[in-house]
């Protein structure tokens, strides 16, 4: 008896061997600044906590500064995955899949346009030394923005809006070429409750310690 036929696998092309399915992009400088600020903050906070009487206004100011650095320097990033992009900003998180993104560009940071709305990624700043990326700029193709005459991305560890924009456009084009309609259409932006709650708690602690205690 001949063996039963096995079900066919997905017909779409396999992802490139050198391209990870999921990547988190943020400048290395933000990680360095966050680490140094955290160490400096702890170095200031521990002696103040051990000193009697404690200065609650100074303690609250250090805590608030650490929270602000985490929110506005360390937390912002862009996560590129198989179906789209997640834009993580200080207070909000945006999910965009490839089919809903209609334009990719850079000004001071990476910008994505989806369903008429513009989303800016704080965690992927633009390189002021490179030309802006995006439709309507007339003079520069994606390859020239990347700084090469080929379609390869530049070999650099720096996270730059122009380079990330070019990669996102390539992934959008690859998703359209599949023509199987499997990628869902998602464009959502929500407040992050942890970030909002942490900022409110730190701000309340600072106000109470400075003006009430």
C-alpha positions in Angstrom: 0.0 0.0 0.0 1.4 3.4 -1.0 1.9 5.9 1.8 -0.8 8.7 2.1 0.2 12.0 0.5 1.4 14.6 3.0 -0.3 18.0 3.1 1.5 20.7 1.1 3.3 23.4 3.1 3.0 27.1 2.6 3.6 28.3 -0.9 5.1 31.6 0.0 8.8 32.1 -0.3 10.9 31.3 2.7 12.5 34.2 4.6 16.1 35.2 3.7 18.6 33.0 5.5 20.4 36.0 6.9 17.3 38.0 8.0 16.1 37.3 11.6 12.4 36.9 11.9 12.2 39.4 14.8 14.6 42.2 15.6 14.5 45.0 18.1 16.1 48.2 16.9 17.3 51.1 19.1 20.5 53.2 19.0 23.4 51.8 21.0 23.9 55.2 22.5 20.5 55.0 24.2 21.5 51.8 25.9 24.8 53.3 27.0 23.1 56.5 28.3 20.5 54.4 30.2 23.1 52.2 31.8 25.3 55.1 32.9 22.3 57.1 34.2 21.1 54.1 36.1 24.5 53.6 37.7 24.8 57.3 38.5 21.3 57.3 39.9 21.9 54.4 42.2 25.2 55.9 43.3 23.3 59.0 44.4 20.2 57.2 45.8 21.9 54.7 48.1 23.9 57.3 50.2 20.8 59.6 50.4 18.7 56.6 51.7 21.3 55.8 54.3 21.7 59.4 55.5 19.5 60.5 58.4 17.4 62.5 58.2 16.5 61.5 54.7 15.9 64.2 52.0 12.7 63.0 50.4 12.7 65.8 47.9 16.1 64.7 46.6 15.1 61.0 46.6 12.0 61.8 44.6 13.9 63.9 42.1 16.4 61.1 41.5 13.6 58.6 41.1 11.8 60.9 38.7 15.0 61.4 36.6 15.6 57.7 36.4 12.0 57.1 35.2 12.2 59.9 32.6 15.5 58.5 31.2 14.0 55.0 30.9 10.8 56.3 29.2 12.4 58.8 26.8 15.8 57.3 26.1 15.8 53.5 26.8 12.3 52.4 26.1 11.7 53.8 22.6 12.5 51.2 19.9 11.2 49.6 16.7 10.5 45.8 16.6 10.5 44.4 13.0 8.9 40.9 12.8 7.5 38.6 10.1 4.1 40.4 9.7 5.0 44.0 10.3 6.4 46.7 12.7 5.9 47.5 16.3 6.7 51.1 17.2 7.4 51.5 20.9 7.4 55.2 22.0 7.6 56.6 25.6 3.9 56.2 26.3 2.3 54.4 23.4 2.8 51.3 21.3 1.8 51.0 17.7 1.3 47.8 15.7 1.4 48.1 11.9 1.4 45.1 9.5 2.9 45.3 6.1 -0.3 45.7 4.0 -1.5 48.8 5.8 1.8 50.8 5.5 1.5 53.1 2.5 4.5 55.3 2.9 7.9 55.2 4.7 10.0 58.2 5.2 12.5 60.0 7.5 12.7 63.5 8.8 14.2 63.7 12.3 13.1 60.1 12.9 11.6 57.2 11.1 8.0 57.9 10.0 5.4 55.4 8.8 2.1 56.4 7.1 -0.8 53.9 7.4 -4.5 54.5 6.6 -4.0 58.2 6.5 -2.3 58.5 9.9 1.4 59.2 10.5 3.4 57.3 13.1 6.8 58.5 14.3 9.3 56.1 15.8 11.2 58.0 18.5 13.6 55.1 18.9 15.0 55.3 15.3 16.5 58.7 14.7 17.6 60.0 11.3 21.2 60.5 10.4 21.5 64.3 9.6 24.5 63.4 7.4 22.3 61.4 5.0 19.5 62.7 2.7 16.0 62.3 3.9 14.2 59.1 2.8 10.6 59.1 1.4 8.3 59.7 -1.5 8.1 63.2 -2.8 11.8 64.0 -2.2 12.3 63.6 -5.9 16.1 63.3 -6.1 17.2 60.3 -4.1 16.4 56.6 -4.7 16.5 54.1 -1.9 19.9 52.9 -3.0 21.4 56.3 -2.9 19.9 57.0 0.5 21.6 53.8 1.7 24.8 55.2 0.4 25.6 52.4 -2.1 24.9 51.6 -5.7 23.3 48.2 -4.9 20.2 47.0 -3.1 22.2 45.8 -0.1 21.9 47.5 3.2 25.1 49.1 4.5 27.2 47.1 6.9 26.7 49.3 10.0 25.7 48.7 13.5 24.1 52.2 13.8 20.3 52.4 13.9 19.4 55.1 11.3 16.0 56.0 10.1 17.1 56.1 6.4 18.5 52.5 6.6 15.5 51.1 8.5 13.1 52.8 6.1 14.7 51.1 3.1 14.5 47.7 4.8 10.9 48.2 5.7 10.0 49.1 2.1 11.8 45.9 0.9 9.8 43.8 3.4 6.5 45.5 2.3 7.4 44.7 -1.4 8.2 41.1 -0.5 4.9 40.7 1.3 3.0 42.0 -1.7 4.8 39.7 -4.0 3.6 36.7 -2.0 0.0 37.4 -3.2 -1.5 35.0 -0.7 -3.4 37.5 1.4 -2.2 35.8 4.6 -0.9 38.9 6.3 -3.7 40.6 8.4 -4.4 44.3 8.1 -3.7 45.8 11.5 -3.1 49.4 12.5 -3.5 50.0 16.2 -2.0 52.5 18.6 -2.6 52.1 22.4 -1.4 53.7 25.6 1.0 51.6 27.6 -0.4 51.3 31.1 2.9 50.4 32.7 4.7 53.5 31.3 1.8 55.8 32.1 1.4 54.5 35.6 5.1 54.6 36.3 5.4 58.3 35.2 2.3 59.3 37.2 3.6 57.5 40.3 7.0 59.1 40.0 5.6 62.6 39.3 3.2 62.3 42.3 6.0 61.1 44.5 8.1 64.2 43.5 5.2 66.6 44.1 4.3 65.2 47.5 8.0 65.0 48.6 8.8 68.5 47.5 5.7 70.5 48.4 3.9 68.4 51.1 6.4 66.5 53.2 
